[in-house]
Amino acid sequence: MMKRNILYGSLGFLSLLGLIGIFSEHRSFLFFFAFAVDFEYFFLPSDEMLETYVNRSAARGFFVGMLVCAAAALFQFFAGSDGRAALAEGFAWGWAAAVVVYALSTAYYGFRERWGTLA
């Protein structure tokens, strides 16, 4: 189980992409600093509940990301974009939705576990 904590905590290194937003004009990269909260998994005790809620959150994020990817790509395609641009837009929106759903879901489960209401 310790290997999974290292894997989950390694997601925090995505926050280094936020440095691009500081040193360039692309301010949207600053949102990557939100991944810094994943470093906490290096220090959490590994148990079955942690595994369960991270797996649930990842599954939710994946499915929502795929649905949003398809919807955004179809929307862009029928709005007049060529196929490559529509697919790129769909991938971007899908990835963003997957990350947001994963982050919110893990935060929800984490808060519930800290409050003692997770069954």
Order of alpha helices (4+ residues) and beta strands (2+ residues): alpha-alpha-alpha-alpha
